[in-house]
Amino acid sequence: MIMPKILVLYYSRTGNTEKMANAVAEGARTVQSTEVKLDFHTTPEELASFDAVAIGTPTYYHDMSSDVKTLFEEAAVKNVNLTDKIGAAFGSYGWSGEAPRLILEILKNKFQMRVIEPPLILKYEPDETGLTKCRELGKKIAELTLRA
């Protein structure tokens, strides 16, 4: 049996989204027979090698980080095929919180991924309740990849 591969990709300036990413990966790792990679950088071509991709970014000025935006632009130009893979988005914010919603919209509409809605959005630094939600998201992603 081939183990499904999950990528938890994140960008974090203050460490809040990084804490969320660690908890998402931790939750995914609780599901046996899945391989989880936690990283802050990947190439567009590498995206296609995963069965599920969870992307975390904080919201800055009503938008996602430029790193994530650039990754999507390069993946689109290179026609990276992510059709029917599992997609999820999460992130922290201070005053608006749009970035995870934008990411989910791109994963769903541009890359034709099967997304987990709604995105997980936490204000400021995640507390234990927020981290539990992150672990639950990771577990859900892993369970869906096993059924795919």
KOLPALO-345501 format. One record per atom (N, C-alpha, C, O, CB): residue in three letters; x negated, y negated, z negated. Coordinates in steps of 0.1 Angstrom, whole numbers, plus 2048, in hexadecimal, padded with zeros to 3 digits. Glycine has a CB too. Layout:
residues N
ALAXYZ...
//
This chain:
residues 148
MET7F880C800MET800800800MET7F77F3800MET7EE7F27F8MET80A8007F4ILE7FB7EA809ILE7F37DE809ILE7F97D47FFILE8057D27FEILE7F47D8818MET7F07CE7F7MET7F47C57EDMET7F77B77F3MET7EF7B27FAMET7EA7C47E2PRO8037B27F0PRO8067A47F5PRO7FD79A7EFPRO7F979B7E3PRO8157A17F1LYS7F97907F7LYS7F07867F2LYS7F77797F1LYS7FF7757F9LYS7E47847FDILE7F57737E5ILE7FB7667E2ILE7F075B7E0ILE7E775E7D9ILE8047687D5LEU7F37507E6LEU7EA7457E4LEU7F173A7DCLEU7FC7367DFLEU7E573F7F2VAL7EB7367D1VAL7EF72B7C9VAL7E571F7CCVAL7DA7207C6VAL7F172E7B9LEU7E97167D4LEU7E170B7D8LEU7E56FE7D1LEU7F16FC7D1LEU7E170A7E8TYR7DC6F77CCTYR7E06EB7C5TYR7D66DF7C7TYR7CA6E17CATYR7E16ED7B6TYR7DB6D37C5TYR7D36C77C4TYR7D66C17B7TYR7E26C07B4TYR7D46BE7D1SER7CD6BD7AFSER7D06B67A2SER7C66AC79FSER7B96AE7A0SER7D06C1797ARG7CA6A079CARG7C1695799ARG7BF69478AARG7B4691785ARG7C668779FTHR7CA695782THR7CA694774THR7C96A176CTHR7C66A1760THR7D668C76FGLY7CB6AC773GLY7CB6B976DGLY7D96BF76AGLY7DA6CA767GLY7C36B8760ASN7E36B776BASN7F16BC768ASN7F56C6773ASN7FB6D076FASN7FB6B0768THR7F46C377FTHR7F86CD78ATHR7EE6D9789THR7F36E478CTHR7F76C6798GLU7E26D7785GLU7D96E3784GLU7DE6EC779GLU7DD6F877AGLU7CB6DE780LYS7E36E776ELYS7E96EF763LYS7F56F7768LYS7F6702765LYS7ED6E6757MET7FD6F0770MET8086F7776MET80470277FMET80970D77FMET8116ED77EALA7FA6FF788ALA7F570A791ALA7EF71678AALA7F272178EALA7EA70479AASN7E871377FASN7E371F777ASN7EE727772ASN7ED733771ASN7DA71976BALA7F972176DALA804728768ALA80C72F773ALA81173B770ALA80E71E760VAL80D72977FVAL81473078AVAL80C73D78DVAL81274878FVAL815727796ALA7FF73C78EALA7F6747791ALA7F7752787ALA7F875E789ALA7E7743793GLU7F774D77AGLU7F875776FGLU80575F770GLU80676B76EGLU7F874F761GLY810758773GLY81D75F774GLY81D769780GLY82277477FGLY828755777ALA81776578BALA81676E797ALA80E77A793ALA811785798ALA8107667A3ARG80477878BARG7FB784788ARG80278E77FARG7FD79977DARG7EE77F781THR80D78A779THR814794770THR81B79E778THR81F7A9773THR81E78C767VAL81C79C785VAL8237A678EVAL8187AF794VAL80F7AA79BVAL82B79F799GLN8197BC791GLN80F7C5796GLN8107C67A5GLN81A7C37ABGLN8117D378FSER8057CA7ABSER8037CC7B9SER8047C07C1SER8077C07CDSER80F7D67BETHR8007B47BBTHR7FE7A87C3THR7F07A37C0THR7EA7A47B5THR80979E7BFGLU7EB79C7CAGLU7DE7957C9GLU7E07867C9GLU7E77817D2GLU7D479A7D5VAL7DB77F7BFVAL7DE7717BEVAL7D07697BFVAL7C776C7B8VAL7E576E7B1LYS7D075F7C7LYS7C57567C8LYS7C97487C4LYS7D37437C9LYS7BF7567D7LEU7C27437BBLEU7C47357B6LEU7B972C7BCLEU7AD72F7B9LEU7C57347A6ASP7BC7227C3ASP7B271A7C9ASP7B770B7CBASP7C37097CCASP7AE7207D6PHE7AD7027CDPHE7B06F47CFPHE7AD6F17DEPHE7AF6E57E2PHE7A96EB7C6HIS7A86FB7E6HIS7A56F87F4HIS7A77057FCHIS7A47107F7HIS7976F37F5THR7AC703808THR7AD70E811THR7AD70981FTHR7AF6FC821THR7BA71780FTHR7AB711829THR7AB70D837THR7B971083DTHR7C0719838THR7A0713840PRO7BD70A848PRO7CA70D84EPRO7CA71C852PRO7D5723850PRO7CC70485AGLU7BF721857GLU7BF72F85BGLU7C0739850GLU7C7743851GLU7B1732863GLU7BB735844GLU7BC73E838GLU7CB73F834GLU7CF74982EGLU7B373982DLEU7D2734835LEU7E0734831LEU7E8740837LEU7F0747830LEU7E7727836ALA7E5743843ALA7EC74E84AALA7E975C845ALA7F0765847ALA7E974E859SER7DE75D83DSER7DA76A838SER7E276E82BSER7E0778825SER7CB76A835PHE7EA764826PHE7F2767819PHE80076A81CPHE806765826PHE7F175B810ASP806772814ASP814775815ASP81D76B80FASP829769812ASP81778380FALA817763805ALA81F7597FFALA81574D7FCALA8097507F8ALA82675E7F2VAL81A7417FCVAL8127357F9VAL81A72C7F0VAL8257287F4VAL80E72E807ALA8147297E5ALA81A71F7DCALA8117137DBALA8057157D9ALA81D7257CDILE8167087DEILE80E6FC7DFILE8126F27D5ILE81E6EE7D3ILE80F6F57EDGLY8086EE7CDGLY80B6E47C2GLY8046D77C5GLY7F86D77C8GLY8076E97B5THR80B6CC7C4THR8056BF7C5THR80D6B57BDTHR8196B57BCTHR8046BA7D4PRO8066AB7B7PRO80D6A17B0PRO8136977BBPRO80F6987C6PRO8046997A6THR81C68E7B6THR8216847BFTHR8196777BDTHR8196727B1THR8306827BDTYR8146727C7TYR80D6657C7TYR81465C7D1TYR81465F7DDTYR7FE6667CATYR8196517CCTYR8206477D5TYR82A64E7DETYR82964C7EBTYR8156407DDHIS8336557D9HIS83E65C7E0HIS8396667EAHIS8406697F3HIS8466527E7ASP82D66C7E9ASP8286757F3ASP81F6807ECASP81B67F7E1ASP82066D7FDMET81C68A7F4MET8136957F0MET8046907F2MET8026857F8MET8156A27F8SER7FB6977ECSER7ED6937EDSER7E96947FCSER7EE69C804SER7E469C7E5SER7DF68C800SER7DA68C80DSER7D4699811SER7D469D81DSER7D068180FASP7CE6A1808ASP7C86AE80AASP7D26B8810ASP7D06BF819ASP7C16B47FEVAL7DE6B8809VAL7E96C180DVAL7EE6BD81AVAL7F16C5823VAL7F46C1802LYS7F06B081CLYS7F66AA829LYS7EC6AE834LYS7F16B283FLYS7F769B828THR7DF6AD832THR7D56B083DTHR7D66BF840THR7D56C384BTHR7C76AC838LEU7D76C7836LEU7D86D6838LEU7E46D9841LEU7E36E184ALEU7D96DD82APHE7F06D383EPHE7FC6D6846PHE7FA6D1854PHE7FE6D885EPHE8086CF840GLU7F46C5856GLU7F16C0863GLU7E86C986BGLU7EB6CC877GLU7EB6B2862GLU7DD6CE865GLU7D46D786CGLU7DB6E486FGLU7D96EA87AGLU7C76D9864ALA7E36E9866ALA7EA6F6868ALA7F36F5874ALA7F56FE87CALA7F16FB85BALA7FA6E9875ALA8036E7880ALA7FC6E688DALA8006EC897ALA80C6DA87DVAL7F16DF88DVAL7E96DD89AVAL7E46EB89EVAL7E46EE8AAVAL7DE6D3898LYS7E06F3895LYS7DA700898LYS7E470B89ALYS7E171789BLYS7D070488EASN7F1707899ASN7FC71189AASN7FB71D891ASN7FD728895ASN7FD7168A8VAL7F771A884VAL7F672587AVAL80472A878VAL80E723875VAL7F071F86DASN806737879ASN81373E877ASN815742869ASN80F74A863ASN81474A881LEU81F73B863LEU82373E855LEU832743855LEU83874484ALEU82173284CTHR838746860THR846749861THR849755858THR84275F858THR84974D86FASP854754850ASP85975E847ASP85076183BASP85476A833ASP85C76A84FLYS84675A839LYS83E75C82DLYS845754822LYS84D74B824LYS82F75682EILE842758815ILE84975180AILE841744807ILE835743807ILE84875A7FDGLY849739805GLY84372C802GLY8497267F5GLY8557287F3GLY84572380DALA84171F7EDALA8467197E1ALA83E70C7DFALA83370B7E4ALA8457227D5ALA8447037D8ALA83D6F67D5ALA83F6F27C6ALA84A6F57C0ALA8426EB7DEPHE8356EC7C1PHE8366E77B3PHE82D6DB7B1PHE8246D87BAPHE8326F27A9GLY8306D37A7GLY8276C87A4GLY82C6BF799GLY8376C0794GLY8266BF7B0SER8236B7794SER8266AD789SER82769F78FSER82369D79ASER81B6AE77ETYR82E697788TYR82F68978CTYR831680780TYR833684775TYR83C688795GLY82F673783GLY830669779GLY83D66177AGLY84465F770GLY82565F77ATRP84165E787TRP84D656788TRP856659794TRP861653795TRP849648789SER85266279DSER85C6647A8SER85D6737ABSER8696787ACSER85765D7B4GLY85367B7AEGLY8546897AFGLY85868F7BDGLY85C69A7BDGLY85D68E7A6GLU8566887C8GLU85A68D7D5GLU8516977DBGLU85669F7E3GLU85B6827DEALA8446987D8ALA83B6A07DFALA83F6AF7E0ALA83E6B47EBALA82D69F7D8PRO8426B67D5PRO8466C47D7PRO8526C67E0PRO8536D07E7PRO8496CA7C9ARG85C6BC7E0ARG8676BD7E9ARG8636BC7F8ARG8676C3800ARG8726B27E6LEU8596B37FALEU8546B1808LEU84D6BD80CLEU84E6C1818LEU84B6A4808ILE8456C3804ILE83D6CF807ILE8476DA80BILE8456E1815ILE8346D37FBLEU8516DC803LEU85B6E7805LEU8626E5813LEU8646EE81ALEU8656E87FAGLU8656D8815GLU86C6D5822GLU8636D982EGLU8676DE838GLU86F6C6823ILE8566D682DILE84C6D9838ILE84B6E8839ILE84A6ED844ILE83F6D2835LEU8496EF82DLEU8486FE82ELEU854704835LEU85270E83DLEU846703820LYS85F6FF831LYS86C705836LYS86E701845LYS87170A84DLYS87870182EASN86E6F5848ASN8726F0855ASN8676F0860ASN86A6F386CASN8776E2854LYS85B6ED85CLYS8506ED866LYS84A6FB868LYS848700873LYS8456E3862PHE84770285CPHE84070F85DPHE84A71B85CPHE84572685CPHE83670F852GLN85771885BGLN86172385BGLN85E72E84FGLN861739851GLN86172A868MET85A729844MET858732839MET865733831MET86E72B832MET84D72C82FARG86673E829ARG871741821ARG86D73A813ARG86573F80CARG87475081FVAL87472F810VAL86F728804VAL87872A7F8VAL88472E7F9VAL870719807ILE8727297ECILE8797297E0ILE87D71B7DCILE8757127DAILE86F7307D4GLU88A71A7DBGLU89070C7D8GLU89670D7CBGLU89C7177C7GLU8997087E3PRO8967017C4PRO8906F57C6PRO8816F67C3PRO87D7007BCPRO8966E97BFPRO8796EC7C6PRO86B6EC7C2PRO86A6E97B3PRO8746E47ADPRO8636E17C9LEU85F6ED7ADLEU85D6EB79ELEU8566DE79CLEU84B6DC7A0LEU8556F7798ILE85D6D5795ILE8586C7793ILE8586C4785ILE8636C577EILE8606BD79CLEU84D6C177FLEU84C6BD771LEU8466AF76FLEU83D6AB776LEU8436C7769LYS84C6A8766LYS84769A763LYS83B69A75ALYS83C6A174FLYS85369175DTYR83169375ETYR824692756TYR81E6A0753TYR81E6A975CTYR82768B749GLU8186A1748GLU8116AD744GLU81B6B8741GLU8246B6739GLU8076AB739PRO8196C4746PRO8236CF743PRO8226D3735PRO8176D672FPRO8206DB74DASP82D6D572EASP82E6DA721ASP8306E9722ASP8306EF72DASP8396D3718GLU8326F0717GLU8336FF717GLU83F70371FGLU83F70D726GLU833704709THR84A6FB71ETHR8566FF725THR8536FE734THR85770673CTHR8626F5721GLY84C6F3738GLY8486F1746GLY83F6FC74BGLY841701756GLY8426E4748LEU835700743LEU82C70B747LEU833718748LEU830720751LEU82170C73DTHR83D71A740THR845727741THR84D72774ETHR84E731755THR850728735LYS85271B752LYS85971A75FLYS84F71D76BLYS852723775LYS85F70C761CYS842719769CYS83871B773CYS83572A774CYS83473077FCYS82B713770ARG834731768ARG83173F768ARG83D74776FARG83B751776ARG82F74475AGLU84974276CGLU855749772GLU855747781GLU859750788GLU86274376CLEU85173B786LEU850739794LEU84674379ALEU8487497A5LEU84C72A797GLY83A744794GLY83074D799GLY83575B79AGLY8327627A3GLY82374C790LYS83B75F78FLYS84176D78FLYS84B76F79ALYS84B7797A1LYS847770781LYS85476579CLYS85E7667A7LYS8577677B4LYS85C76F7BDLYS86775A7A6ILE84D75F7B7ILE8467607C4ILE84076E7C6ILE8427747D1ILE83A7557C4ALA83A7737BCALA8347817BDALA83E78B7BFALA83C7947C7ALA82C7847B0GLU84978A7B8GLU8547947BAGLU85A7947C8GLU85D79E7CEGLU85F7927B0LEU85B7887CDLEU8607867DBLEU85778C7E5LEU85B7917F0LEU8637777DETHR84A78A7E3THR84078F7EDTHR84079F7EDTHR83E7A57F8THR83278A7EALEU8437A57E2LEU8447B37E2LEU8507B87E9LEU8507C37EFLEU8447B87D3ARG85B7B07EAARG8677B47F1ARG8677B17FFARG86F7B6807ARG8737AE7EAALA85E7A8803ALA85D7A3811ALA85A7AE81BALA8597AC827ALA854798813
//
